[in-house]
């Protein structure tokens, strides 16, 4: 008994989850996530991102000088299994407004990461953006993943705040972790684990409910207040 405890909890009933299947789409009330495709999404995304080069400050790629350059980049990413890219589409008007991906997908360990998040100004700070993050997280845990990761440049304070708002627990900073665009990157790590998801899922459901917004669309309860009850620790860098 003591030897087993020292070695870690046994996972006799757990089985590795599936890889996100080709063609996976996720439908919400405010947003639809579709596999990223150049001919369907690149022109709309480039228009949505155009004039906002700061969106690419912490990305290993971009900004893009032309619609054709962005189209070529999307063409190279589409159909890949890791990273597995989604385009975020407004179901009301059909406009593509953002992208994100699953990456570092490791079913045998039950681990999957969300990253490459690029949201147009029209999508930022909206319930639709939050719902998109919820849909990706929900699919992962329903599929059987044990750990859902978020990593970002430690200097990217908006990303660190977003991770905590969404219920991720801060795990520390990996110093001199990467070189991105010729610059050092220290990386802040965050995660949600499967035992936290039921309570966090309830927090998302309460926040995304139409009853949580007044007639002007203002939130009544903040998601950060709801998720604070679930996450394991706060980010001392904020």
N, C-alpha and C positions, 0 to 999 in steps of 0.2 A: 504493500500500500504506500509506504513512504517513498520507495524507489520510483513508483509510477508518478507520484505527485511531483517529485523532483525533476522528472523528465518532461513534464508538461501534461496537460489534459489530453486524454485519448479522444479521438474523433471517430469512433467506431461506426457511427451512422452517417457521417458526411461523405459525399462523393464529389469528385471534381465537376464543376458546372460546365455547360457548353460554351464554346466561343460564340460571340455575337454572330448570328447567321447573316449571310449575304442577303441584302434586300430588307434588313430590319428597319421598320418605320415605327415611330411612337407617336400616338395621337393624344393630345390634351384638349382642354376646353379653349385655350387661348393660343396654342402653338402646335405645330406639327413638325416632327423631326423626320427627315428623309435622308437616305444615303446620298452623300454629296456627289453630284455629277456636273461636269463642266457645262454641257449643253443646256442643262435645266437651270443651273443656279449661278454660274460664274458671272454673267453680265449683271444680274440683279444684285449680287453681293458686292461686286466692284463699285457699282453705283452707290450702294448703301454705305460703303466704307470710304468712298472718294472724299478727299479733303480733310481726312481725319488720320493723318499719318501717325499720330501718337498711339493709335491702336496697336501698332507693331513694335513699340519701343522695347518690350520684353520678349518678343517672339524671336525665334532663330531665323526667321524669314521675313520678307516684306520690309518696307512698303513696296508696292508694285507700281511701276511707272506708267502702265497702260492696261486697258481692259484685256488686250491680247496676252500680256505677260501674266496677268492673274488667271486667265483662262488656261494657259499652259501649266501653271502651277496646280490648279484644280485637276486638270486632266491627269497629271502625274500622281495625284493622291487618290483619285476615285478608284473604287474597287479593291483597295488595299485592305488586308485583314487586320493589320496593326501598324500604324494607327487606323482605326475605323472611324471615318469622318461622317458627321451628320451636317446637313444644312437645316437651319431653322426657318420655317415658313409661316407667315401669318395666314391662318386659314380663311380670314375674312376677305382679304384682297389678293392673296397669292404671292405677296412680296417675300423674297428671301432676305432675311435680316441679320443672320449670324451663322456661325459654325462652332462646333466643338467636336471632340473625338474621344473615344475610348483609346487607350494606349497602354503599353506594357502589360498586355493581357496575359495572365499566367493562370490558366484554369487549374493546373495541377497543384498550385498553392492557394487557389481561391482568391486571387488578388487581381484587381483591375483598377486602372487610373482614369480620371477624367482630365483632359487638358486640351491644348490648342484652342482655347476659348477666345473667340473674337466676336464681340457683339457690336453691331452698329449703334450709333447714338440713338436711333429710333427705338431700339430694343432695350438699351441699358436702363436699369432701375425701373423695370416694369414687372407686373405679375407674370407676364408671358415668359420673361427671362428666367424668373424663379421656377416657373412650371417646367421649363425645359430642363433645368438642372435636376429637378425632382424626378422627371420621367426617366432620365438616364440612370439616376441612382436606384430608382425603384426597379427598373428592369434588371440591374445587376444583382440586387439582393433576391428578387423573385427567382432569378436563374440559379441561385445557389452560391454566389460569391460571398466570401467571408470578410473581405477587406476592400474598401473603396478609397482610393487615394486622391489627394490633391497636392500638387507641388507647384511652387512658383518662385521666381526671383525674390530673394529676401528683401530687396529694395522696393518691391511692388506692393506698397501698402494697400491699395484698393483690392488687390487679389487676396491678400491676407485677411482683410476685413470681410470680404465676400465669403471666404471659406468658413470663418467663424459664424457668420450670419446663417449659413446653410447647415450648420450643425457639425462641422468637422472639428476634431480635436487637434490642437497643435502638438507636434511631436519633437520639434527641434529644428536646428539649422545645420545643414551640411556645408561646411566652409570649403571654399575653393573647389566647388563641386563640378563646375563646367566652365568652358570658355565659349561665350556666345557673342558673335559679331566682333571678335577681337577683344572682348571685355570679360573680366572675371564675373562669375555668378556664384554667389552663395545661395543655397536653395532651402527654402522653408518647406517643411513637410507637415501634412495634415492627413487625417483619416477618419472614416466612419467604419465601425465594424458591425457585423451582423446582429450581435446582441443589442446594439443601440438602435437598430433600424425601426423596430415596431413603434417605440415611443417617438422617434424622430418623424416617422411617417405620419403619425397622428398630428404632430406639430405642423407639418406641411399641409395636411388636410384642413386643419383649422384656419391656417393663414390664407390658403387659396380659396376658401369658401366665399361665395359672393356676400355672405352675411358679414364678413370681416371688412367690407368696404362700404363707405357711405355713398350718398348719391353723387358726390363729386369724384368718386374713385379713390378717396383717401383711406389708408388703412386704419383700422381701429386698434388692432394689436400688432406689434412688430414681430417679425419672424425671429429676430435676434433674441427677443425676450422668451419666446417659446422654445427655441433651440438651446438656450443657455441651460435649461434644466436637463438636457441630454448629454451635451458634450463634456468630455473628461477634463479639459483644462483650457485656460485662456492663453492667448498669444502675448508674451511679455514684450514683444516688439511693437505693439500698438499703443 
